[in-house]
Amino acid sequence: MADLKDLLQSADWKAEKHVPVIEAPDQVKKGEFFKVTVSVGKEIPHPNKSEHFISWISLFFQPQGEKYPYQIGRAEFSSHGASINGPDSSTVYTHPEIAITFKTDKLGVIFASSYCNIHGLWQSSKELNIV
């Protein structure tokens, strides 16, 4: 039996459409809020159809020297070509992107994970430097 950690896939997001792309400042001021954006399909768009879609994105922060990460946020994407009122109604699609603002006093690593209904779990990370 595999461990969940063994199922997490990663790659270069410029060549793979499933990797969550973390956009955050290279340095942030200690104790000041900053924005982190995570998207899937930045360079190569990910399909967003009822049969192939990104279901969710989660964002974590692990401060340097601490054992466990903090879950900073999570977004679920529920509409992949949904039509509620029959054939004449609008069709709605969500785009797999989240923006979260937080602050910290410690250096650490930002982790993002995402789930594709066909291709499974994906992850990426970015170091956070405090000035």
Long-range contacts (C-beta under 8 A, 24 or more apart in sequence): 4-121, 7-120, 7-121, 8-113, 8-121, 8-122, 8-123, 9-119, 9-120, 9-121, 9-122, 9-123, 10-122, 10-123, 10-124, 11-122, 13-42, 13-43, 13-124, 14-43, 14-44, 15-43, 15-44, 16-44, 17-41, 17-43, 17-44, 17-45, 17-46, 18-46, 18-54, 18-114, 18-116, 18-119, 18-122, 19-114, 19-122, 19-123, 19-124, 20-57, 20-112, 20-113, 20-114, 20-122, 20-123, 20-124, 21-112, 21-124, 22-110, 22-112, 22-124, 22-125, 22-126, 24-110, 24-126, 24-128, 26-129, 27-129, 27-130, 27-131, 28-103, 28-104, 28-128, 28-129, 28-130, 28-131, 29-130, 29-131, 30-105, 30-130, 30-131, 31-103, 31-104, 31-105, 32-103, 33-101, 33-102, 33-103, 34-101, 34-102, 34-103, 35-99, 35-100, 35-101, 36-72, 36-99, 36-100, 36-101, 36-102, 36-110, 37-97, 37-98, 37-99, 37-100, 38-97, 38-98, 38-100, 38-112, 38-114, 39-95, 39-96, 39-97, 39-98, 40-96, 40-97, 40-114, 40-116, 40-122, 41-96, 46-96, 46-116, 48-80, 48-81, 48-93, 48-94, 48-95, 48-96, 49-80, 49-81, 50-80, 50-81, 50-82, 51-118, 52-116, 52-117, 52-118, 53-77, 53-80, 53-96, 53-116, 53-117, 54-96, 54-114, 54-115, 54-116, 54-117, 55-115, 55-116, 55-117, 56-114, 56-115, 57-96, 57-97, 57-98, 57-112, 57-113, 57-114, 58-112, 58-113, 58-114, 59-98, 59-100, 59-110, 59-111, 59-112, 60-110, 60-111, 60-112, 60-113, 61-102, 61-104, 61-108, 61-109, 61-110, 61-111, 61-128, 62-108, 62-109, 62-111, 63-104, 63-106, 63-107, 63-108, 64-106, 64-107, 64-108, 64-109, 65-106, 66-106, 66-108, 69-111, 72-100, 72-102, 72-110, 73-98, 73-100, 104-128, 104-130, 105-130, 106-130
